[in-house]
Amino acid sequence: AAGVIQSPRHLIKEKRETATLKCYPIPRHDTVYWYQQGPGQDPQFLISFYEKMQSDKGSIPDRFSAQQFSDYHSELNMSSLELGDSALYFCASTRLALSYNEQFFGPGTRLTVL
Amino acid sequence: SQQGEEDPQALSIQEGENATMNCSYKTSINNLQWYRQNSGRGLVHLILIRSNEREKHSGRLRVTLDTSKKSSSLLITASRAADTASYFCATEAAGNKLTFGGGTRVLVKP
């Protein structure tokens, strides 16, 4: 069965650079979530999209932005990168038409900021 | 404050033993989910229990939910070395986003 795809899997950037993370949800899933997991920490919700519209926002810095495109894939854009942005970034998808919300997670993108 | 908090933070058991971990949360929820994460890798969904359910089984996993105490437990029976991982509970409330707990690191020794 198709899973959530994230690219790239690993990314190394310098401080103050920009990064773009991509997420391709499971086919027919209409909702995408982004989570950030710092070293030794639990995942923290960043932002979500339903039918290409932002549906919820968590602890996402103003330096980050995201969008969901017509094919339902999503991109997380990160600018003016800081050392503290080094983390695992997960994308998850679900189909909200279902009676419960089981989120399927991608393998994550490991971002290292030097 | 954290929505979900897990207890214990770390657990070391012998293969074949049972592992139990607990999760507490603070607000009303739609459902509670358990995930497993191998070191630095992706989150694997284990089981979802809805707010109107009290117990659920899936293979060697047993999850309970007590909404009056705002707590859940995950029991892994007959543990295997491959069960070594971090286990997170996550609650889903209004808005559908998941709020994760601190995780329990489980080490199953062969």
Chai-1 contact restraints between the chains, C-beta under 6 A:
chainA,res_idxA,chainB,res_idxB,connection_type,confidence,min_distance_angstrom,max_distance_angstrom,comment,restraint_id
A,D42,B,F100,contact,1.0,0.0,6.0,A-B,restraint_1
A,D42,B,G102,contact,1.0,0.0,6.0,A-B,restraint_2
A,D42,B,G103,contact,1.0,0.0,6.0,A-B,restraint_3
A,P43,B,F100,contact,1.0,0.0,6.0,A-B,restraint_4
A,F45,B,K97,contact,1.0,0.0,6.0,A-B,restraint_5
A,S48,B,K97,contact,1.0,0.0,6.0,A-B,restraint_6
A,D56,B,G95,contact,1.0,0.0,6.0,A-B,restraint_7
A,D56,B,K97,contact,1.0,0.0,6.0,A-B,restraint_8
A,Y100,B,N31,contact,1.0,0.0,6.0,A-B,restraint_9
A,N101,B,E92,contact,1.0,0.0,6.0,A-B,restraint_10
A,N101,B,N96,contact,1.0,0.0,6.0,A-B,restraint_11
A,E102,B,L48,contact,1.0,0.0,6.0,A-B,restraint_12
A,F105,B,G42,contact,1.0,0.0,6.0,A-B,restraint_13
A,F105,B,L43,contact,1.0,0.0,6.0,A-B,restraint_14
A,P107,B,G42,contact,1.0,0.0,6.0,A-B,restraint_15
A,G108,B,G42,contact,1.0,0.0,6.0,A-B,restraint_16
